[in-house]
Amino acid sequence: MTTFVDRVELHVAAGNGGHGCASVHREKFKPLGGPDGGNGGRGGDVVFVVDPDVTTLLDYHHSPHRKATNGRPGEGGHRSGQDGKSLVLPVPEGTVVLDRHGEVLADMVGAGTTFVAGQGGRGGLGNAALASARRKAPGFALLGEPGEERDVVLELKTVADVALVGYPSAGKSSLISVLSAAKPKIADYPFTTLVPNLGVVTAGATVYTIADVPGLIPGASEGKGLGLEFLRHVERCSVLVHVLDCATLETDRDPLSDLDVIESELSRYGGLDDRPRVVVLNKTDIPEGKDLADLVRAEIEARGLPVLEVSAVSRQGLKDLSYALARLVDEARAARPAPEATRIVIRPKAVDDAGFTVTRLDEGMFRVRGEKPERWVRQTDFNNDEAVGYLADRLARLGVEEELFKAGAREGDGVAIGAEDDAVVFDWEPTMISGAEMLGRRGEDQRFDAPRPAAQRRRDREAERADEDAALGEYEGFDPFE
């Protein structure tokens, strides 16, 4: 039973951010020392990294669910929670990461290449971080954000310079065993090779890798035999070698028809038309095989394909084959474009970008989408009226209420913030005053401040709103909680 796995479906989940802490410092003779709740820790990421010592995806086949650790919640005494540990998942070189719809997320080539498949959630701010000159004692903290969860597909595409393709029992495994130090399974029955075998060949100053791809049969590109399962291992190869059996015992086969069938399957699979081809007539140590090779050689060369006669048993023609492949590999490497230097692309925010959108769904229903509003909703503890008022203030400053007015929202209409499957829905009560006005001055404790006349409190509220509006205008697009 083979232990080679080259395709797995994996569910990854990053760690959740820890919740912030709402705490007030207390000690003898100083019962109200001010807020001292710490911030929550950030959740751990899920990271794929190319490890040269890993050759298969077998571990993920047996354990398809992977999760990073959560961030710890904050504590009193200004103690922040510990960050969660990132989960590092080693994968073989040549692994392609796709989403559930087949879109390529990352092509993992090169030792040490990394890809963050799931980002950990941010930790929530504690009430000490939320305190200000006017909000001296916040009675709430922000919740930690959930970590990113997603289903990904890992596909392994062998990274080799040369691929040996052909019918089962054409002698591919025998060739790779004598050209390199690879020791594949060799037997006198079809489909002996169940997994791709890799070998390293040295020809003069050139060192290249060669892959033995499991045997192809008619219909391989449509899923017959093992071909479709392993054709992906041919995609990265620079040179294709057709290994044709000149001593087959099957009466309905010959080298020319084998060549046509394999070329047809490669063409149907797609993406391989630009690869140089070499035709190897194998098993020419047998008299019948030598006669058949002489018979078909001229016709194959007439197609513009170089032909070499070899024998894995007698080792005839192997030196010429190794050097011919080395020349083609050198040419392919020289033709590759030089890697571009990493460029940092800065995309400034549009002047008229409000950071959110308001969409009318139907009569009496609106949806608000945007990174900031959705993140703020996730951070809000809706069991705490003060936290809800703080959310209302943030949304009002961002301009959500004004846009709802422009969109035609009326009192009692439903407003959903977030995606369709993960939205917070509430009945809208239009007001041009902030949430602090509706719930009282958030964070203010009369035990900290002496009572003030009503007129003075009103003037203070007006000054506070003016300061906040001026700050928002001066730092447009700036969010201190990002």
C-alpha positions as CSV (number, residue, x, y, z in Angstrom):
1,M,0.0,0.0,0.0
2,T,1.5,3.3,-1.1
3,T,2.1,6.1,1.4
4,F,2.5,8.8,-1.3
5,V,-0.3,11.4,-1.1
6,D,-0.2,14.4,-3.6
7,R,-3.6,15.9,-3.1
8,V,-5.5,16.7,0.2
9,E,-8.4,18.9,1.3
10,L,-7.5,20.8,4.5
11,H,-9.6,22.9,6.9
12,V,-7.4,25.5,8.6
13,A,-8.5,27.9,11.4
14,A,-6.4,30.7,12.8
15,G,-6.5,31.5,16.5
16,N,-9.1,33.9,17.9
17,G,-8.0,37.2,19.5
18,G,-8.3,37.4,23.2
19,H,-10.9,39.7,24.7
20,G,-9.9,43.0,26.3
21,C,-10.4,43.4,30.1
22,A,-12.6,45.9,31.8
23,S,-11.1,46.5,35.2
24,V,-10.6,49.3,37.8
25,H,-7.5,49.6,39.9
26,R,-8.3,49.2,43.6
27,E,-6.1,49.4,46.7
28,K,-6.3,50.4,50.3
29,F,-7.2,54.1,50.7
30,K,-7.6,54.3,46.9
31,P,-10.6,52.3,45.8
32,L,-11.0,54.0,42.4
33,G,-7.5,54.2,41.0
34,G,-8.7,54.3,37.4
35,P,-9.1,51.7,34.6
36,D,-6.3,49.2,34.4
37,G,-7.7,46.5,32.0
38,G,-5.2,45.0,29.6
39,N,-5.5,44.2,26.0
40,G,-6.2,40.8,24.6
41,G,-3.5,38.8,22.8
42,R,-3.5,38.3,19.0
43,G,-4.5,34.9,17.7
44,G,-1.9,32.7,16.0
45,D,-1.7,32.5,12.2
46,V,-1.7,29.3,10.0
47,V,1.4,29.3,7.8
48,F,2.5,26.9,5.1
49,V,6.2,26.7,4.6
50,V,8.3,24.7,2.1
51,D,10.4,22.1,3.8
52,P,13.0,20.2,1.7
53,D,12.8,17.3,4.1
54,V,9.0,16.8,3.4
55,T,8.1,14.8,0.2
56,T,4.5,14.0,0.7
57,L,1.2,15.4,2.0
58,L,0.4,12.2,4.0
59,D,0.3,13.9,7.4
60,Y,-2.5,16.2,6.2
61,H,-4.4,13.3,4.7
62,H,-4.7,11.7,8.1
63,S,-5.3,14.9,10.0
64,P,-7.2,17.3,7.7
65,H,-8.3,19.8,10.5
66,R,-5.6,22.2,11.7
67,K,-6.0,25.1,14.2
68,A,-3.7,27.7,15.6
69,T,-3.9,28.7,19.3
70,N,-6.0,31.6,20.6
71,G,-4.8,34.7,22.1
72,R,-5.2,35.0,25.9
73,P,-7.6,37.6,27.3
74,G,-6.2,40.7,29.0
75,E,-6.2,41.0,32.8
76,G,-6.3,43.8,35.4
77,G,-3.2,45.6,36.4
78,H,-2.5,46.6,32.8
79,R,-1.5,43.0,31.9
80,S,-2.0,42.2,28.3
81,G,-2.9,38.7,27.2
82,Q,-0.3,36.5,25.5
83,D,-0.4,36.2,21.7
84,G,-1.4,32.8,20.3
85,K,1.3,30.7,18.7
86,S,1.3,30.5,14.9
87,L,0.8,27.0,13.4
88,V,3.6,26.3,10.9
89,L,2.7,23.5,8.4
90,P,5.6,22.1,6.4
91,V,4.8,21.2,2.8
92,P,6.9,19.7,0.0
93,E,8.4,22.0,-2.7
94,G,6.0,22.3,-5.6
95,T,2.8,22.4,-3.5
96,V,0.0,24.5,-4.9
97,V,-2.5,26.0,-2.5
98,L,-6.0,26.4,-3.9
99,D,-9.3,27.5,-2.4
100,R,-12.5,25.5,-2.5
101,H,-13.4,26.9,-6.0
102,G,-10.0,25.9,-7.5
103,E,-8.5,29.4,-7.5
104,V,-4.7,29.4,-6.9
105,L,-3.8,31.1,-3.7
106,A,-0.1,30.3,-3.6
107,D,2.5,28.3,-5.6
108,M,5.1,27.1,-3.1
109,V,8.4,26.8,-4.9
110,G,11.7,27.3,-3.2
111,A,12.9,26.2,0.2
112,G,11.6,28.5,2.9
113,T,8.7,29.9,0.9
114,T,5.8,30.8,3.1
115,F,2.1,31.5,2.7
116,V,-0.3,32.7,5.4
117,A,-3.4,30.6,4.9
118,G,-5.3,32.0,7.9
119,Q,-4.7,35.2,9.8
120,G,-5.2,35.3,13.5
121,G,-7.8,37.6,15.0
122,R,-6.8,40.9,16.6
123,G,-7.0,41.1,20.4
124,G,-9.6,43.4,21.9
125,L,-8.5,46.6,23.6
126,G,-8.9,46.8,27.4
127,N,-10.6,49.7,29.1
128,A,-7.3,51.2,30.0
129,A,-6.5,51.7,26.3
130,L,-10.0,53.1,25.7
131,A,-9.7,55.7,28.4
132,S,-9.3,59.4,27.5
133,A,-9.5,62.8,29.1
134,R,-13.3,62.8,28.7
135,R,-13.8,59.0,29.0
136,K,-12.0,58.5,32.3
137,A,-13.5,55.2,33.4
138,P,-14.8,53.1,30.5
139,G,-17.0,50.3,31.9
140,F,-16.4,48.1,28.9
141,A,-13.7,46.6,26.7
142,L,-13.5,45.4,23.1
143,L,-13.9,41.8,22.2
144,G,-11.2,39.9,20.4
145,E,-11.8,39.2,16.7
146,P,-12.3,35.6,15.5
147,G,-9.5,34.0,13.5
148,E,-9.8,33.4,9.8
149,E,-11.2,29.9,8.8
150,R,-11.1,28.5,5.3
151,D,-11.0,25.2,3.3
152,V,-8.0,24.8,1.1
153,V,-6.8,22.2,-1.3
154,L,-3.1,21.2,-1.4
155,E,-1.8,19.7,-4.7
156,L,1.7,18.5,-5.1
157,K,3.3,19.1,-8.5
158,T,6.7,17.4,-8.7
159,V,9.6,19.9,-9.4
160,A,11.8,18.1,-11.9
161,D,13.7,19.1,-15.0
162,V,12.9,16.0,-17.1
163,A,9.8,13.9,-17.1
164,L,9.7,10.3,-18.4
165,V,6.2,9.6,-19.9
166,G,4.9,6.5,-21.7
167,Y,2.7,3.4,-21.4
168,P,2.9,1.1,-18.4
169,S,5.9,-1.3,-18.6
170,A,7.6,0.8,-21.2
171,G,10.8,0.7,-19.1
172,K,10.6,4.2,-17.4
173,S,11.5,2.9,-13.9
174,S,14.4,0.8,-15.3
175,L,15.8,3.9,-17.1
176,I,15.6,6.2,-14.0
177,S,17.2,3.4,-11.9
178,V,20.3,3.3,-14.2
179,L,20.5,7.0,-15.0
180,S,20.4,8.0,-11.3
181,A,20.6,6.5,-7.8
182,A,16.8,6.2,-7.5
183,K,15.5,2.7,-6.6
184,P,12.0,2.5,-7.9
185,K,9.9,-0.7,-7.9
186,I,10.5,-2.7,-11.1
187,A,8.4,-5.7,-12.1
188,D,7.0,-7.4,-15.3
189,Y,3.4,-6.3,-14.9
190,P,1.6,-3.0,-15.7
191,F,1.2,-0.2,-13.2
192,T,4.2,-1.2,-11.2
193,T,4.9,2.5,-10.5
194,L,2.1,3.9,-8.3
195,V,3.9,7.1,-7.3
196,P,6.3,9.5,-9.1
197,N,9.9,8.7,-8.6
198,L,12.7,11.3,-8.6
199,G,16.3,10.9,-9.4
200,V,19.3,13.2,-9.8
201,V,21.5,12.8,-12.9
202,T,25.0,14.3,-13.4
203,A,26.1,14.8,-17.0
204,G,29.4,16.8,-17.2
205,A,28.9,20.1,-15.4
206,T,25.1,19.8,-15.5
207,V,23.1,18.3,-12.6
208,Y,19.4,17.9,-13.2
209,T,16.5,16.0,-11.8
210,I,14.4,13.4,-13.6
211,A,10.9,12.1,-12.8
212,D,9.4,8.8,-13.6
213,V,5.6,9.5,-14.1
214,P,3.3,6.5,-13.6
215,G,2.2,4.9,-16.9
216,L,-0.3,6.6,-19.1
217,I,-3.1,4.9,-21.1
218,P,-5.7,6.1,-23.6
219,G,-8.2,8.3,-21.8
220,A,-5.7,9.3,-19.0
221,S,-6.7,12.9,-19.4
222,E,-10.3,11.9,-18.7
223,G,-9.5,10.0,-15.5
224,K,-8.7,6.5,-16.8
225,G,-5.9,4.5,-15.2
226,L,-3.5,6.5,-13.0
227,G,-2.7,9.2,-15.6
228,L,-5.0,12.0,-14.6
229,E,-4.0,11.7,-11.0
230,F,-0.3,12.1,-11.9
231,L,-0.3,14.3,-15.0
232,R,0.0,17.3,-12.8
233,H,3.6,16.2,-12.0
234,V,4.5,16.8,-15.6
235,E,3.5,20.5,-15.6
236,R,6.7,21.8,-14.0
237,C,9.2,19.8,-16.1
238,S,11.2,21.5,-18.7
239,V,11.8,18.5,-21.0
240,L,9.4,15.6,-21.9
241,V,10.9,12.2,-22.8
242,H,8.7,9.7,-24.6
243,V,9.8,6.2,-23.6
244,L,8.5,3.8,-26.3
245,D,8.6,0.0,-25.8
246,C,10.1,-1.7,-28.9
247,A,9.6,-5.1,-27.4
248,T,6.0,-5.1,-26.3
249,L,4.1,-8.3,-26.4
250,E,0.8,-6.7,-27.1
251,T,-0.2,-7.2,-30.7
252,D,-2.3,-4.1,-31.0
253,R,0.5,-1.7,-30.0
254,D,3.6,-0.3,-31.7
255,P,5.9,2.6,-30.9
256,L,4.2,5.0,-33.4
257,S,0.7,4.4,-32.1
258,D,2.0,4.7,-28.5
259,L,3.6,8.0,-29.3
260,D,0.4,9.3,-30.9
261,V,-1.8,8.2,-27.9
262,I,0.5,9.8,-25.3
263,E,0.8,13.0,-27.3
264,S,-3.0,13.1,-27.6
265,E,-3.4,12.8,-23.8
266,L,-0.8,15.4,-23.1
267,S,-2.5,17.8,-25.6
268,R,-5.9,17.2,-23.9
269,Y,-4.5,17.9,-20.5
270,G,-3.1,21.2,-21.8
271,G,-0.3,23.5,-21.1
272,L,2.6,21.3,-22.4
273,D,2.8,22.1,-26.1
274,D,5.9,24.4,-25.6
275,R,8.0,21.7,-23.9
276,P,10.8,20.2,-26.0
277,R,10.4,16.4,-26.7
278,V,12.9,13.6,-26.9
279,V,11.9,10.1,-28.1
280,V,13.6,7.2,-26.5
281,L,13.3,3.8,-28.2
282,N,13.8,1.4,-25.3
283,K,14.7,-2.4,-25.1
284,T,16.8,-2.3,-28.3
285,D,19.0,-5.0,-26.8
286,I,16.4,-7.5,-27.9
287,P,16.8,-8.4,-31.7
288,E,13.1,-7.9,-32.4
289,G,13.3,-4.6,-30.5
290,K,16.3,-3.4,-32.5
291,D,14.5,-4.3,-35.8
292,L,11.4,-2.4,-34.8
293,A,13.4,0.6,-33.7
294,D,15.2,0.8,-37.1
295,L,11.8,0.5,-38.8
296,V,10.1,3.5,-37.0
297,R,13.1,5.7,-36.4
298,A,12.9,7.6,-39.8
299,E,9.2,8.3,-39.4
300,I,9.7,9.7,-35.9
301,E,12.6,11.9,-37.0
302,A,10.4,13.2,-39.9
303,R,8.1,14.6,-37.3
304,G,11.0,16.8,-36.1
305,L,11.6,14.8,-32.9
306,P,15.2,13.7,-31.8
307,V,15.4,9.9,-31.4
308,L,17.8,7.9,-29.2
309,E,18.0,4.1,-29.0
310,V,18.7,2.8,-25.5
311,S,18.6,-0.3,-23.3
312,A,18.4,-0.2,-19.6
313,V,19.6,-3.7,-19.3
314,S,22.8,-3.5,-21.5
315,R,23.1,0.3,-20.7
316,Q,23.4,1.0,-24.4
317,G,23.0,4.6,-25.4
318,L,22.5,5.9,-21.8
319,K,25.5,8.2,-21.9
320,D,24.3,9.9,-25.0
321,L,20.8,10.2,-23.5
322,S,22.0,11.8,-20.3
323,Y,24.1,14.4,-22.2
324,A,21.4,15.1,-24.7
325,L,18.9,15.8,-21.8
326,A,21.6,18.0,-20.1
327,R,21.8,20.2,-23.2
328,L,18.1,20.7,-23.3
329,V,17.9,21.4,-19.6
330,D,20.7,24.0,-19.9
331,E,18.8,25.7,-22.8
332,A,15.6,25.7,-20.8
333,R,17.3,27.2,-17.8
334,A,19.0,29.9,-19.9
335,A,15.6,30.8,-21.5
336,R,13.9,31.4,-18.1
337,P,13.5,35.1,-17.4
338,A,15.5,36.5,-14.5
339,P,13.5,36.8,-11.3
340,E,12.1,40.3,-10.8
341,A,13.1,42.3,-7.8
342,T,10.4,42.6,-5.2
343,R,8.4,45.8,-5.7
344,I,6.3,47.5,-3.1
345,V,3.1,48.8,-4.7
346,I,1.4,51.6,-2.8
347,R,-2.3,52.1,-3.6
348,P,-3.5,55.3,-1.9
349,K,-7.0,55.5,-0.8
350,A,-9.4,57.3,-3.1
351,V,-10.4,60.8,-1.9
352,D,-14.1,60.0,-2.1
353,D,-13.7,56.5,-0.5
354,A,-15.8,56.6,2.7
355,G,-14.6,53.1,3.7
356,F,-18.1,51.6,3.6
357,T,-21.2,51.2,1.4
358,V,-24.9,51.4,2.2
359,T,-27.2,49.3,-0.1
360,R,-31.0,49.2,-0.1
361,L,-32.0,45.6,-0.2
362,D,-35.8,46.0,-0.3
363,E,-38.5,48.1,1.2
364,G,-37.4,48.8,4.8
365,M,-34.1,46.9,4.7
366,F,-30.5,48.2,4.2
367,R,-27.1,46.6,4.4
368,V,-23.9,48.3,5.5
369,R,-20.6,46.7,4.2
370,G,-17.1,47.9,5.0
371,E,-14.0,46.7,6.8
372,K,-14.3,49.1,9.7
373,P,-18.0,48.8,10.5
374,E,-17.9,45.0,10.3
375,R,-14.8,44.9,12.5
376,W,-16.3,47.2,15.0
377,V,-19.4,45.1,15.2
378,R,-17.3,42.0,15.9
379,Q,-15.5,43.8,18.7
380,T,-18.7,44.9,20.4
381,D,-20.2,43.3,23.5
382,F,-23.9,43.8,22.9
383,N,-24.7,42.8,26.5
384,N,-23.1,46.0,27.6
385,D,-25.1,49.2,26.9
386,E,-22.0,51.4,27.2
387,A,-20.2,49.3,24.6
388,V,-23.2,49.6,22.2
389,G,-23.2,53.4,22.7
390,Y,-19.5,53.4,21.9
391,L,-20.2,51.5,18.6
392,A,-23.0,54.0,17.8
393,D,-20.5,56.9,18.2
394,R,-17.9,55.2,16.0
395,L,-20.5,54.6,13.2
396,A,-21.8,58.1,13.5
397,R,-18.3,59.6,13.2
398,L,-17.7,57.4,10.1
399,G,-20.8,58.8,8.4
400,V,-23.0,55.7,8.4
401,E,-26.0,57.5,9.8
402,E,-25.7,60.3,7.2
403,E,-25.5,57.8,4.4
404,L,-28.5,55.9,5.7
405,F,-30.5,59.2,5.5
406,K,-29.4,59.7,2.0
407,A,-30.4,56.2,1.0
408,G,-33.9,56.9,2.3
409,A,-33.9,55.0,5.6
410,R,-36.7,55.7,8.0
411,E,-37.3,55.1,11.6
412,G,-37.9,51.4,12.3
413,D,-36.2,50.2,9.0
414,G,-33.9,47.2,9.4
415,V,-30.1,47.7,9.0
416,A,-27.8,44.8,8.6
417,I,-24.0,45.3,9.2
418,G,-21.9,42.6,7.6
419,A,-22.2,39.8,5.1
420,E,-25.4,38.0,4.5
421,D,-24.5,34.9,6.5
422,D,-22.8,36.8,9.4
423,A,-24.6,40.1,9.9
424,V,-25.9,42.0,12.9
425,V,-29.4,43.3,12.3
426,F,-31.1,46.0,14.2
427,D,-34.0,48.4,13.9
428,W,-32.8,51.8,13.1
429,E,-33.8,54.8,15.2
430,P,-32.7,57.9,13.3
431,T,-31.0,60.5,15.4
432,M,-28.4,63.2,14.7
433,I,-27.0,63.0,18.3
434,S,-24.5,60.4,19.3
435,G,-24.9,57.2,21.2
436,A,-23.3,59.0,24.2
437,E,-26.3,61.4,24.4
438,M,-28.8,58.5,24.4
439,L,-26.9,56.5,27.1
440,G,-25.5,59.3,29.1
441,R,-21.8,60.4,29.1
442,R,-20.1,57.1,28.6
443,G,-17.2,56.5,30.9
444,E,-17.9,59.4,33.2
445,D,-18.2,58.6,36.9
446,Q,-19.5,61.2,39.2
447,R,-17.2,59.8,41.9
448,F,-14.3,61.2,39.8
449,D,-15.8,64.6,39.1
450,A,-17.7,67.1,41.2
451,P,-21.3,67.7,40.1
452,R,-21.7,70.4,37.5
453,P,-24.7,72.6,36.6
454,A,-26.8,71.4,33.7
455,A,-25.8,74.4,31.5
456,Q,-22.1,73.6,32.0
457,R,-22.7,69.9,31.1
458,R,-24.4,71.0,27.9
459,R,-21.6,73.3,27.0
460,D,-19.1,70.5,27.7
461,R,-21.0,68.1,25.4
462,E,-21.0,70.6,22.6
463,A,-17.3,71.3,23.0
464,E,-16.6,67.5,23.0
465,R,-18.5,67.0,19.7
466,A,-16.7,70.0,18.1
467,D,-13.3,68.5,19.2
468,E,-14.2,65.1,17.8
469,D,-15.4,66.6,14.5
470,A,-12.2,68.6,14.1
471,A,-10.0,65.6,14.9
472,L,-11.9,63.5,12.3
473,G,-11.4,66.2,9.7
474,E,-7.7,66.5,10.4
475,Y,-7.0,62.8,10.4
476,E,-9.3,61.6,7.7
477,G,-9.1,57.9,7.4
478,F,-7.2,57.5,10.6
479,D,-8.4,54.9,13.1
480,P,-6.5,54.7,16.4
481,F,-7.9,51.3,17.1
482,E,-6.6,49.6,13.9
